[in-house]
Amino acid sequence: MTTFSTTRLSDLIDYRIKVLTTNGAIYIGKLMGFDKHMNLCLLDCIEKKITNKQLKDLKKRGGTTSAISTTSRTLGFIILRGEHILTTTVEEEDNKNILATKKQRITESVKLDKKYTKKKNKDNKRKHKSQGKIIKAPIKINNNGAREKNKQQQLKSGAVRYIRNTEI
């Protein structure tokens, strides 16, 4: 007994897929996006189609599919309307194992995210070390017990002031 896992279209982003349409054309391209109507955006798309002449010859022969040639053309980036799509199948995946399960792909992406955040945190620590210390601004009091009004004292009482690469 063969079991198949259900795959959502969102799991096939960045896969190279083959799409069969109602007019008999086959589109092969990298899936970049889709919407609720199943309109598909395909990148580096190639259209393969049986010409009408060959289709008529095929009907005359009684359905034998020997020596059928298809015409193909490169389309680039296209948007296929969802109402014309019959089936989608995975052709190949870019730089990944096609047979990997969804769980394996998720754990791999989580590992990569952790690795990226560790590297980002190290970079942030290096940036903070090169900055100065944060200290409170010194307050001077004159003979009358009043604060002197200079640039440092224009800050509010207890305001935090940033001094770069100096120690007090």
ABEGO torsion letter per residue (X at the ends): XBBBBBBBAAAABGBBBBBBBAAGBBBBBBBABBBAAGBBBBBGBBBBBBBAAAAAAAAAAGGBABGBBBBBBBAEBBBBBAAABABBBBABBBGBBAABBAAAAAAAAAAAAAAAAAAAAAAAAAAAAABBBBBBBBBBBBAAGBBBBBAAAABBBGBBBBBBGBBX
